[in-house]
Each structure stands twice: as structure tokens, then as C-alpha cells.
Amino acid sequence: MTEIRQTPATYLLPFLFVGLSACTEQPTAESTSNDYPTQARVEYVLQCMQKNGEQTYDTLYPCVCSIDKIANSINYDDYAEALTFTYMRSAPGEAGGVFRDPPRAKELRERLKEAEGKAKSFCFVGAK
């Protein structure tokens, strides 16, 4: 009977195949929903907690859930643009008109408002 001799490379071969298959995977909805930078998520959660009382576990978990649901509904680029339109629309005069009047501004604000509404009801944000 012949003896099969295994080298260190033999042990690494399965890991190589797993690594190569991971490199060729196409982005999924789940991976694209994770394109929000950590800072944006933290800022949202902190603002959400402040709006809903105080910084406690009772407000933390619903707010974390909420940003996750928003991230599943709207990509980060549109989210950031919608926030800009939302924050700047109250600027007076022509300067504010640039953020209030374009159809894209209205569309993105509406999409963000809808995503936030769904997330708020799903995650019980503000419920005590």
C-alpha cells in the first residue's frame, strides 16, 4: 500500500478556493445596504436617541434598527443628498430655493421621509 504524503500546501488549498470564490461573488442587496460609513450611522443614531428622550438602551436599539432599515431602503449617496436637501431647504431666499425647488430635491426628501417612516414603525422608534 502506498502512503499519501501531504505537504503544507495541501492544507492551504481549501482556503485558497474559498478565498477565490469570495472574490468573484457579485454584490448582494445585503452588502450594498452596508455602504453607509460608520460615522453616518453613529450620527443618525445619536440624533435619533436625542429626539426620542435620552441616551439609554431603550432608545439605542430602536435607533440602530431604524438606520439599518433606512440603509436597506435607500443607498448612501441618495441618503446623504436627501439629508443635505432637507437641512438646507430652510435657508432663506434664492440660496434656499436651490435646495427646495429642484424635482430631484423633492423626490429625495420624499424617499427619505418614506424610508424613515417605515423604519420608525418597524423598529418602534419613539414607542415606550
HELIX and SHEET records of a PDB file:
HELIX    1   1 PRO A    8  CYS A   23  1                                  16    
HELIX    2   2 ALA A   29  THR A   32  1                                   4    
HELIX    3   3 THR A   38  LYS A   51  1                                  14    
HELIX    4   4 TYR A   57  SER A   73  1                                  17    
HELIX    5   5 TYR A   76  MET A   88  1                                  13    
HELIX    6   6 GLY A   93  ARG A  100  1                                   8    
HELIX    7   7 PRO A  103  CYS A  123  1                                  21    
END                                                                             
